Amino acid sequence: MREVVLNSLKWVAIGKAIGQTVRWLTTIFTIRFLFPEDYAVIALSSFFTSLLWSFSRSGISAALIREKELDERTLSEFFTFTIIAHLSLFIILQSSASVLADFYGDERLEDVIRFSSITFLIALIGFIPGTLLNRNMNFKKLSMVDATAESISAVTTVTLAWAGFGFWSIIIGMLLAELLKQCGYLFKNTVWVMPRWFTSKTKSIFEFSWKASLQSTVGYMIFNVDVAIAGMYLSTIELGYYQFAVMLAMMPAAKVLPLLRQVAFPVYSNIQEDSKAIQHYFLKSLRLSALLFVPVFFGLAAVSNTLTSAFFGDKWNGATTVLFIYCLSMPLKGIEQLFGPLLKSLNKMNVIIGNTAIFGAVLIPSFFVGAQFGGEGLAIAWLVSFSGCFFISTSRSCNALSIKHSSVLLLLVKPYLIGTTMLAACILLDTLLGNFINVWIVLLSQVLIGTFMYVGLTWLFSRDELKELMNLFKRK
């Protein structure tokens, strides 16, 4: 299993590295061509579209991946379920677009939501082939398709932005990426499935699918409703700043976390009867993730001021404080999401649903309070409320998994102490040099000194964990 995990991670990592390197580079230029007002409409449309996408990707796909034995009949019935679900989601967005545009007072929102909803129809092209590739852990084919689609889409987006298409450049790029991916999945794994009506044979699978879909949809809403609430209280420019900060903070997580979840769920599903193996791989993933997440997000927080000015221009300086605060909450967000694939693979949906309810009860009210104080208030609400919920939810998850909660918390102590030291040093460097030296030189100095400090301190105080991370892909 270790060879399977490492090979899977290798190919997913390669695919993500290729596609996201192009995506990051083009995103920098795209942002320079766009304005906060453009990202305001993108923020709201993306929330409602992605909210419904979570129903499909985390429910229907998860049920197929988790099932040990699949025959042609089961696939046909699932394809019927997929068609009904995607058509329903498409109709929901089409019918609610004008209502949402009126509610937020932005007429642009109606056309953007209607256009974005087409992705649900496009996805039917390769939904079953792509899910089967994921289920069979054929990540080499998946990664190459994703990398190609992301690269072409990213180049198209920045070209359209340069040509003056504004926020439409992002929407068109998103649709193109989805079309290329789905056609690629079908080409790489040509599986022709005819829809058939449901039988009692797949009843239990559908029950899991509905549970997972509803939980994921509610979970997505809870963890992303800050944007919808921000749209109610913040001005268009303030919302654009907030979305820019969230997007920039989420970029590393948006690329790494899907990679881990994509590999983790089928792996855990394959070894769901081996509790010792599950605990071993899970604790290892937490340990190495903490070692990676803390320096990445604390480092991004540390350079938020210089990074924004250097790469995106002074028009985005209003987002730097939000970016700094938001990044501080990101390591815990990333670590918390590692529990989901394991709990789902063991069909412990009640624990997931309970945790989701706890987050909802705390986060949503805090967002309404935080929004009264602008984007900075929302970012603080994230940091404070999520930290408290993290402690409670991980305790419940650990109990369900027969893992000591204290052992999970102890994994975070050293990375956080080292990361905080690195953060303080980088901020001090900007304070001392920011007004006298070119911003690019300050940024480069922060990156070099921050990297040296984190790696050096980790080598001194967490040498075993660092060696474990360095040896991750070595076949020993």
Secondary structure, DSSP 8 states (H G I E B T S, - for coil): -HHHHHHHHHHHHHHHHHHHHHHHHHHHHHHHHS-HHHHHHHHHHHHHHHHHHHHIIIIIHHHHHH-S---HHHHHHHHHHHHHHHHHHHHHHHHHHHHHHHHHT-THHHHHHHHHTTHHHHGGGTHHHHHHHHHTT-HHHHHHHHHHHHHHHHHHHHHHHHTT-TTHHHHHHHHHHHHHHHHHHHHHS----------GGGHHHHHHHHHHHHHHHHHHHHHHHHHHHHHHHS-HHHHHHHHHHHHHHHHHHHHHHHHHHHHHHHHHHHTTT-HHHHHHHHHHHHHHHHHHHHHHHHHHHHTHHHHIIIII-GGGGGGHHHHHHHHHHHHHHHHHTTHHHHHHHTT-HHHHHHHHHHHHHHHHHHHHHHHTTHHHHHHHHHHHHHHHHHHHHHHHHHHHHT--HHHHHHHHHHHHHHHHHHHHHHHHHHHHHTTTS-HHHHHHHHHHHHHHHHHHHHHHH-HHHHHHHHTTT---
